[in-house]
Amino acid sequence: MSNSEKKPTQPLLVKALNHLKKIVQPKNVCLNDGDVAVRNFEMEHETSAEELFEAEKYQLQAELGAALQIPQETIELQDAERFLKGGRYVHFFTETGFGKAAKDLEQKKNLKREVFATHLASELGIPAVSVLHNYTETTTENGVFLVEKLTLEDGELFPTNELIAGLESDEAEKVARSVAEFYLMSHFKEIPQDTDSSLLVREGNWAWATQSPERLHDEIATRLSNFEHPLTSEALSSVLGHEKYLTVKEELGSLQQLVEYIGQQHHQPDKEYLVHNDGGISNLFFKLESATPVMALDYECAAATAYPLLGLLRDCQQFYWSIRSNPELQQKFIGALLDAPSPVELSLDDRYFLAKSTALLGTAHFAKFHLPKLESKLAEGIEVADAIKSSDQALLTTILNSLPENLASLNQDYVNIRSLDAVTTNPDSPGL
């Protein structure tokens, strides 16, 4: 190894601290497999936690800048403190890009998947951001990549329940129809068989869209079981009204049959299709007046499936529950699934059952996470009115309360379309 190739004896963290002029050089520096550990510091004065954080942030910026071959001063870290304290990711902006970095093996695999799936989506004709720098690793083995930066001058994001709830009716119509068309057009994109797609999800917690309908039975049963606890049933009955609560339970009871039916349609055992697999509204970028009004972001959980209609249901139900603060937007979205353009022929019945399953599964998904919390509060003796005061519990009652109205609206849309066209029904469908 030449002198120019030798590792520096002064660790980057020390350089950062010296840059801040807070401490003197360490007496002893230990280098181990490229990871620098600083020991036996002699301090001129005690270093505060804030000073140490600034030094670690400086080090992280320098590492990322070197790995991406950009000046470190152009890197604006967004959540550095959480990352340095053990968080999964750190996000950052540069002059032209948006980046994400991770240190754990599982998260680094997710980053690799995100880069691969973003490239693949673009190759398949799905609107996607440009990758400015492929996955690479820093000197301390943090994984990192960089994609183009999108700004609110380019389009819109809806990251909060308040923004979603505040959509005017005409804008909600545009959002709903644009997303329905985007998901229908993007979920029947076959992955070329000569493409190494091993990074895509096919098993584990995020493999819902890749499983056969039969294997989903237990997952759906688990989601629905949350409604059977006596305390929860009594509370929801009092909040929603007994008749509406029974209607919600009855509708959710049809979910198993609907999902099995959807999974059987368009199944291609010898082919695989790309699924975004995390299709909530916060992962969508909107340019509603452009030729490509919707673009999916963050392909970290992207999957491959032989069940393209199940993959479509996966993303649609995630979008549905992510817009729970705006029942009108939910109604417009499931209604748009009935007639939005699709690259494959879908019968009106298939579209209807997809839309209904979207509403039911989206509701059950949200309830899966928040009914146990409600149950726990009630078990502690907390009154129902107090137990649902938190924002999540309030949104839980909103999504349950709006389900019957949303399905009634969907039924009417279905009847209207059938009355306008000579539509034939699928003899194998579950029935309305």
N, C-alpha and C positions, 0 to 999 in steps of 0.2 A: 504494500500500500504506500503510495507516494505521500509526501508531506501535505500536498493539497487535498488528498482524499481522507486524511486522518480525521477522526471525530473530534470535535472541539472538547477541550477539557472543562470549559465553563458551560454549565447547563443553561438552557434557554430561560428557565424560570429565574435563575440568578440574574441573567442579563435584564430580564423584565424588572426585577426588583431594583437593580442598579439604575435602570432607566428612570425609575421613579425616585431615585436617590433616597431610599429609605433604609437600606441596610448595607453592610460591608460584604465583601466576598466570603463565601463559606470556606471553612478551613479544610473540609474533607468532602470530596465529590465522588459518588459511586455511579459508575456506568454499568448497566446490566441489560444486555440484549437490545440495546437501542433505547431502553426506557431509562431516563435519568432520574435518580433519586438523590435528593440533597440532604445531607446529614450534618450534624454538629455545627449548626450555624452559630457564629459569634455575632451577636446583635449589638450595634452601638446603642440602640434603644429598642423598646418593645414594638414589634410590628402589629398594627391593628388588623382585624379581620377584613376591614374595607380595603386596606393597603394590599393585603395578600390576595384578595379577590381581583383587584385591578392588575396585579402582576400576573396572576393565572390567566386572566382574560387577554392580556398582552401576549402571553405565550401562545394561547390558542389561536389568536389572530395571526401571529407569525407563522405557525405551523400550517394553518389553512392557506395562507397566502403563498407559502413556498410550494405546497402540494398543487395548488391551482395555477401557479405561476402568475400571480397578480400581486400588486402592492398591498401589504397588510393594512395600510391605513385606509384602503378603500372598502374594507370589510366592516359592516355594521352588524354586530351580533345582537340577536333579538331576545334570547332567553338563556344567556350564558350562565347566570348564577344557578339556575335550576339544573343545567347540564353538568356544571362543575361539582354540584352536590349529589350527582348520581342520576340525573334525568336521562331519558332515553336518547333524546336528540337535541342538537342546537341548530337553530335556523338563523340565516344571515342574508343580508343583501350586499351586493356590490354595485358598482356603477351601472352595470348592464344585466346583472344576474341575480338569481335567488338560489341559495344553497342550503344543504342539509348535511349534518355530520353526525356520526354515532361512534360509540366506542365498544359496545358489547357485540359479540359474534352474531346473535340473532338479529339485532338491529342493523348491523352491517350487511347481513344477507338481505334484509328488507330494502336497504338502499340499492343494492345491486339489482334486485327485482324491479324497483321503481324505474331505474334507468333503462333496463332491458325492455320493460313493458311500455315505457314512453316511446322508445324507438319503434317497437313493434306496432303500437297503435298508429303512429304516423305512417309506417309502411303499409298498413292495412287500409289507409284512407280515413282514419278517425282523427278529427282535429285534436292536436296535442301541442304542448309547448316544445320549443327547440332545446335540445341538450347542448349546452355550451362546453361542458367538460364532463367526460364520462367518469364513472366511479374510479377513485384512486384512494391511496392511504397516505397519511402523514407520517412523519418520523416517529411518532408515538403510537402509530397503528390505528388512529382514528380514521374511519371511512368517511369519504366526502364526495359530493358531486355538485354540479352547478347547471341550472337551466335558465332560460331567458326570464327576465323580470317583467311581470305584468303589473301595470299600475291602474289606478282608478280613472286615469285619463283614457286608457284603452278599453275599459269595460267596467263591469260591476261584480262585486262579491256580496253575499248575504251571510255573514258569519254569526249573526246573533238572532235570537228569537224576536227581539224588538224590531229589527229591520225587516224580518220576514212578515211579522204581524202588521207592519205599517204599509205594506204594498197596496196601492190602489187597485181597484177591480180590473181596470184595463191592463195594468202592468202585470197583475197576477195571471191574467189570461195569456199574455205573451210568454211569461216564464213557464207556465204549465205546459203550453203547447210546444214550446221550444225544447223543453226537457223530454217530453214524451217522444217527440220526433227524434231527438238525439239518441235516446236509449234504444228505440226501435231500430234505427238505422245502424247502430254500432254493435249490436249484440249478435249479429249473424255473420261475423267476420271470421272466416276459417283461418286457423294458424297453418302456414305451409308445413307439410310433413317433413321437409328437410331442414326445418328450423329447430335448433336446440332450445327448447322452451322449458328445460328442467327447473329453472328458477321460479316458474309460476306455481301458485298454490294448487295442490291436489289433495292434500290431507291436512289434518290438524283443525284448530279452532276456526280457521277462516275458510274451511273447505265446503261450506254449506252448498254452494252452487255447483260443486263438482260431483255430488253424491246422487245416487239413484233415488227416485221418489220413495221407495220402500225404506231406505236407510234414514230418510228424514222423519220417519214416524216418531221415533223417540224424542227427537229435538222439538217437534211441534207439540207433542204430548207434554213435554216439560214446560213449554211456554204457557200452555193452557191450564196446567195444573195450579198455577198461581191464583186462578180465580176460584178454586175450590175450598180455600181455607175459610172456616166459618167467620172469623173476625173480619177478614177482607170482604167476603160476600155481604155481610151485614152492613159494613161501612159503605161499600159501593152502592148497595141497594138504597141506602138512605140519602146518598149524595146525588145519584143519578135519577132516583125514583125507581120503585120496584119493577114497574112494567118495562122501562127502558133498560134496566140492568138485565132482565130476563131476555130481552131482545138481543142485547150485545152478546150474552152467553150463547144464545141459540145460533147467531150468525157465526161466531167464532168456532162453534162446534162443527161447522161444515168445512173448516179449513183443511183438514186432513185429506178429505176426498178431492177437494179442488187442487191441492198441490200434487197429488198423485196423478190426476188427469193432465195437468199442465206438463209434468215431467215426461209423460208418454208422448206428447206431441213434439214432432220435429227432432226426436232423439236420433243422433247420428253416431252409432257406436264406433265407427272407423274414422271419425273426424274429431277435431277439438276446436273450440271457439274461445276467443278472448273475452274475459269478464273483468270489468273494473273492480268489482267486489267491495267497494266502499263508497257507494253512490249517493251519499247525503249531499245536501245543497251546499255545504261548506267546501266541498271538493269540486265545485263547478264554477266556471268563470263565464260571465254572460256578456255578450256583445249583441244585444237583441236586434239592433238595426243592421247588422252585417250579414254577409252570405253564410257565415258560420256562427250562429247566435249563441252556441254553447260549446264549451271546451272542458273536458274533464282534467282535473289536476290530481297529483298524488296517487300514482299507481302502485303504491307500496304493497298493497294486498292483492294485486292482480292475480287472477286464476285462469286455468284452462279447464273447459268442460265439454263433454259430449252432449250436454243437455242445454242447448242455447236458450230455450224458453225459461228454464229454471234460472239460468244466469241473468236473464232479463228481469225476472221476478225479484231476484236478489237485490239488484240495484234499484228497481222501482220501489220496493218496500222500504229500502233505506231512505230514499228520497221522501217518501210519504211521511215516515215518522219524523224525519228531520224538519218538516214544515208544519209540525203539530200546532204551532202558535197561530196558524192561519187556516182554519177549516175551509174557507172559500177556495184557497189555493189548492188544498187537498182535493176538493170536489172537481175543480177544473182540470187537475192533473189526471185523475183516474178517468174522467170523461174524455179527455184528449187521447187516451190510449185506445179508444174505440175506433178512431178514424185517422190517426196520424200515419204518415207514409211509412212503409216497411219494405225492406229489400226482398222479403219472402212473403208468399201469400198466407195470410192468417184469416181464418173465418171470423165472422162477427162473434160467434160463440167463443172462440178461442180468445179473442180480445176481451170479451166481457169477463170471462173467468180469470184472465190475467189481471184485469183491473180490480175485480172484486178481491182476489187473493192478495193483491198489493195492499189494499186497505186493511184487510183482516190480519195479514202477516205483519204489516207495519205497526198496527195497534198491539198485537201480541208481543212483538219485539220490544216495544217501549215498556209494556207492562211487565215483561220478564225481569227488567232491571229495577223497576220502581214499585211494583206491588210488594215484593219482600220487605222493602224499606217501610212501606205503609203498615204492613203486617207487624213489623217489629215495634213500631211506635204504638200501635194499638195494644200489643201484648204488654207494653209497659204501663198501660192504663191511661194513655193520653187520649183525650176526647177527639172524636172524628174531625170536628171543625178545626181543631188545633193541629191535628196530624197532617192535614192537607194544605197547611198555610205556606209551606216551602214552595219555591218556584217549580221544582220538578214534580212535586205531588199535585200542584195546581194544573200543570200541563198534562199530567196523567189523567185527571178528571176531564180535561178539555178533549183529549184525543178519544177517550171512551164515550163522552157525551156526544161528540160530533159523528161517531161512526154510523148510527142509524140514518141520520140525515144525509151523510155522504153516500151511503148505499142506495137510499131512496132516489137521490139525484142521479146516480149511475144507472139505476133501473129505468128511469124516465128517459135518459139519453139513449139507452139501448132500444127502448120502444120507439123513440122518435126516428132513429136511424133505420130500423126495420120497416117502419111505415113508409119511408121514402124510397127504399130500394127493395128489389126482389131478393131477399136474403134467405138462403137455405141454412138450416141448423145442422149441427154435427150430431148424428144419431148416437154417438158414444159419449156425448157431453153429460155432465151431472144434472143438468136442468137448472132453471133459474131459482 
